[in-house]
Amino acid sequence: MKSKLLASYFDDRNWQYAWLTGSTIDRQAAINKFSSGEHVHTFFISLKAGGTGLNLTAADYVFIIDPWWNPSA
């Protein structure tokens, strides 16, 4: 699965991250892990996560690497 490629890289180095996809059961817990986690500086979010808008004021940079991203969609 391509979406797990970067997460696997982080896992190999024991770097912490938050993860949000369409199959995430507790969306708020993932958001809180990134927003208030002292050692969590990366948040992997699938564009297919769906739901309502997501406002991440704690994020300095956003990189769209999701293979589902399509500018004509």
N, CA, C and O of each residue as an XYZ file, in Angstrom:
292
protein
N       0.842     -1.178      0.000
C       0.000      0.000      0.000
C       0.890      1.246      0.000
O       1.704      1.423      0.906
N       0.742      2.102     -1.003
C       1.580      3.287     -1.140
C       1.422      4.258      0.020
O       2.391      4.901      0.421
N       0.225      4.373      0.560
C      -0.004      5.335      1.626
C       0.773      4.993      2.890
O       0.989      5.864      3.733
N       1.193      3.757      3.033
C       1.965      3.339      4.206
C       3.471      3.451      3.982
O       4.249      3.167      4.893
N       3.895      3.863      2.780
C       5.316      3.914      2.453
C       6.096      4.815      3.405
O       7.105      4.391      3.968
N       5.644      6.046      3.590
C       6.334      6.957      4.498
C       6.171      6.533      5.950
O       7.097      6.677      6.749
N       5.003      6.012      6.292
C       4.782      5.549      7.663
C       5.753      4.414      7.997
O       6.264      4.354      9.115
N       6.009      3.532      7.064
C       6.967      2.439      7.281
C       8.368      2.983      7.517
O       9.111      2.464      8.350
N       8.722      4.018      6.791
C      10.024      4.679      6.981
C      10.128      5.229      8.402
O      11.164      5.085      9.051
N       9.059      5.857      8.881
C       9.036      6.386     10.235
C       9.083      5.253     11.257
O       9.786      5.356     12.262
N       8.341      4.174     11.009
C       8.327      3.026     11.924
C       9.731      2.438     12.080
O      10.140      2.099     13.190
N      10.460      2.316     10.987
C      11.810      1.760     11.022
C      12.747      2.578     11.899
O      13.718      2.045     12.435
N      12.468      3.853     12.047
C      13.311      4.758     12.834
C      12.706      5.093     14.199
O      13.251      5.907     14.944
N      11.584      4.463     14.516
C      10.868      4.720     15.770
C      10.480      6.176     15.937
O      10.488      6.700     17.051
N      10.139      6.839     14.830
C       9.648      8.209     14.869
C       8.134      8.160     15.034
O       7.460      7.357     14.389
N       7.608      9.009     15.887
C       6.166      9.019     16.144
C       5.439      9.873     15.112
O       5.990     10.849     14.602
N       4.212      9.503     14.812
C       3.374     10.242     13.879
C       1.914      9.951     14.197
O       1.588      8.983     14.883
N       1.056     10.804     13.685
C      -0.386     10.567     13.762
C      -0.843     10.098     12.390
O      -0.205     10.402     11.382
N      -1.958      9.350     12.347
C      -2.418      8.708     11.123
C      -3.929      8.869     11.020
O      -4.653      8.526     11.955
N      -4.412      9.391      9.884
C      -5.852      9.573      9.685
C      -6.220      9.152      8.269
O      -5.729      9.714      7.290
N      -7.089      8.157      8.181
C      -7.599      7.705      6.886
C      -9.115      7.579      6.994
O      -9.698      7.845      8.045
N      -9.728      7.180      5.922
C     -11.169      6.969      5.939
C     -11.592      5.846      6.860
O     -12.753      5.787      7.267
N     -10.669      4.948      7.198
C     -11.011      3.837      8.090
C     -10.657      4.110      9.550
O     -10.835      3.234     10.396
N     -10.158      5.312      9.862
C      -9.846      5.672     11.237
C     -11.144      5.737     12.042
O     -12.080      6.438     11.658
N     -11.198      5.015     13.142
C     -12.414      4.963     13.956
C     -12.538      6.197     14.842
O     -13.612      6.796     14.911
N     -11.462      6.588     15.518
C     -11.505      7.744     16.419
C     -10.732      8.900     15.797
O      -9.557      9.113     16.098
N     -11.408      9.642     14.926
C     -10.799     10.761     14.198
C     -10.230     11.807     15.160
O      -9.119     12.295     14.953
N     -10.975     12.152     16.199
C     -10.538     13.182     17.131
C      -9.266     12.775     17.875
O      -8.421     13.625     18.155
N      -9.119     11.505     18.196
C      -7.913     11.035     18.881
C      -6.684     11.228     17.993
O      -5.622     11.615     18.482
N      -6.819     10.961     16.693
C      -5.703     11.162     15.767
C      -5.341     12.642     15.681
O      -4.161     12.995     15.672
N      -6.343     13.499     15.618
C      -6.104     14.945     15.563
C      -5.436     15.417     16.844
O      -4.485     16.198     16.796
N      -5.919     14.956     17.981
C      -5.331     15.335     19.265
C      -3.901     14.843     19.406
O      -3.061     15.539     19.978
N      -3.614     13.655     18.894
C      -2.254     13.111     18.971
C      -1.278     14.039     18.263
O      -0.173     14.273     18.752
N      -1.686     14.573     17.102
C      -0.817     15.495     16.384
C      -0.785     16.875     17.039
O       0.283     17.463     17.203
N      -1.943     17.381     17.408
C      -2.036     18.748     17.921
C      -1.394     18.931     19.288
O      -0.828     19.988     19.569
N      -1.476     17.915     20.138
C      -0.967     18.090     21.500
C       0.145     17.112     21.859
O       0.644     17.126     22.985
N       0.533     16.271     20.916
C       1.614     15.328     21.192
C       2.972     16.012     21.166
O       3.348     16.614     20.160
N       3.696     15.922     22.251
C       4.985     16.610     22.372
C       6.011     16.100     21.361
O       6.828     16.877     20.867
N       5.977     14.819     21.051
C       6.972     14.227     20.162
C       6.393     13.830     18.806
O       7.040     13.118     18.038
N       5.194     14.282     18.515
C       4.540     13.952     17.250
C       4.559     15.193     16.362
O       3.817     16.148     16.595
N       5.416     15.168     15.341
C       5.570     16.318     14.463
C       5.092     16.040     13.041
O       5.210     16.896     12.164
N       4.558     14.856     12.816
C       4.117     14.470     11.480
C       2.714     13.871     11.563
O       2.403     13.088     12.460
N       1.890     14.258     10.615
C       0.510     13.774     10.565
C       0.251     13.287      9.143
O       0.207     14.089      8.210
N       0.080     11.984      8.976
C      -0.250     11.411      7.677
C      -1.770     11.382      7.552
O      -2.457     10.741      8.348
N      -2.283     12.079      6.549
C      -3.723     12.180      6.357
C      -4.045     11.806      4.918
O      -3.491     12.381      3.980
N      -4.922     10.862      4.751
C      -5.377     10.502      3.418
C      -6.427     11.504      2.961
O      -7.291     11.903      3.741
N      -6.352     11.907      1.701
C      -7.375     12.803      1.163
C      -8.732     12.136      1.144
O      -9.758     12.811      1.060
N      -8.746     10.821      1.219
C     -10.007     10.081      1.241
C     -10.554      9.938      2.664
O     -11.497      9.181      2.895
N      -9.964     10.662      3.612
C     -10.421     10.571      4.995
C     -11.867     11.030      5.123
O     -12.595     10.563      5.999
N     -12.279     11.932      4.260
C     -13.675     12.354      4.231
C     -14.103     13.096      5.483
O     -13.270     13.555      6.265
N     -15.388     13.206      5.661
C     -15.924     13.897      6.832
C     -15.913     15.398      6.648
O     -15.850     15.899      5.525
N     -15.976     16.106      7.753
C     -16.007     17.561      7.712
C     -14.597     18.111      7.566
O     -13.622     17.360      7.598
N     -14.496     19.409      7.408
C     -13.209     20.069      7.229
C     -12.250     19.827      8.380
O     -12.655     19.519      9.501
N     -10.990     19.970      8.081
C      -9.938     19.744      9.076
C      -9.054     20.973      9.108
O      -8.433     21.314      8.102
N      -8.988     21.644     10.248
C      -8.194     22.850     10.399
C      -7.034     22.548     11.342
O      -7.225     22.435     12.553
N      -5.838     22.420     10.786
C      -4.666     22.089     11.600
C      -3.799     23.325     11.783
O      -2.883     23.571     10.998
N      -4.086     24.087     12.805
C      -3.300     25.299     13.047
C      -1.894     24.973     13.533
O      -1.019     25.838     13.499
N      -1.659     23.748     13.984
C      -0.336     23.348     14.466
C       0.597     22.949     13.327
O       1.790     22.742     13.551
N       0.071     22.839     12.114
C       0.887     22.403     10.976
C       1.594     23.590     10.335
O       0.962     24.596     10.013
N       2.905     23.470     10.151
C       3.676     24.509      9.478
C       3.730     24.276      7.970
O       3.717     25.227      7.188
N       3.791     23.017      7.571
C       3.887     22.662      6.164
C       2.910     21.543      5.839
O       2.603     20.707      6.689
N       2.430     21.534      4.616
C       1.565     20.462      4.138
C       2.108     19.980      2.798
O       2.318     20.777      1.884
N       2.334     18.678      2.686
C       2.791     18.072      1.445
C       1.720     17.087      0.994
O       1.360     16.177      1.740
N       1.216     17.259     -0.205
C       0.212     16.350     -0.724
C       0.930     15.253     -1.495
O       1.474     15.492     -2.573
N       0.928     14.050     -0.934
C       1.608     12.921     -1.561
C       0.663     11.755     -1.779
O       1.074     10.664     -2.175
N      -0.609     12.005     -1.512
C      -1.623     10.965     -1.645
C      -1.797     10.618     -3.120
O      -2.000     11.518     -3.935
N      -1.724      9.350     -3.483
C      -1.879      8.985     -4.894
C      -3.276      9.262     -5.437
O      -3.481      9.192     -6.649
N      -4.234      9.572     -4.585
C      -5.594      9.856     -5.024
C      -5.802     11.321     -5.339
O      -6.881     11.694     -5.799
N      -4.809     12.169     -5.108
C      -4.978     13.582     -5.369
C      -5.100     13.804     -6.872
O      -4.309     13.281     -7.658
N      -6.101     14.587     -7.255
C      -6.342     14.849     -8.669
C      -6.873     16.275     -8.796
O      -7.953     16.568     -8.285
N      -6.141     17.166     -9.463
C      -6.580     18.565     -9.542
C      -7.896     18.755    -10.290
O      -8.540     19.792    -10.128
N      -8.311     17.793    -11.097
C      -9.564     17.950    -11.814
C     -10.765     17.418    -11.043
O     -11.902     17.540    -11.500
N     -10.518     16.829     -9.878
C     -11.613     16.269     -9.079
C     -12.347     17.353     -8.323
O     -13.299     17.064     -7.598
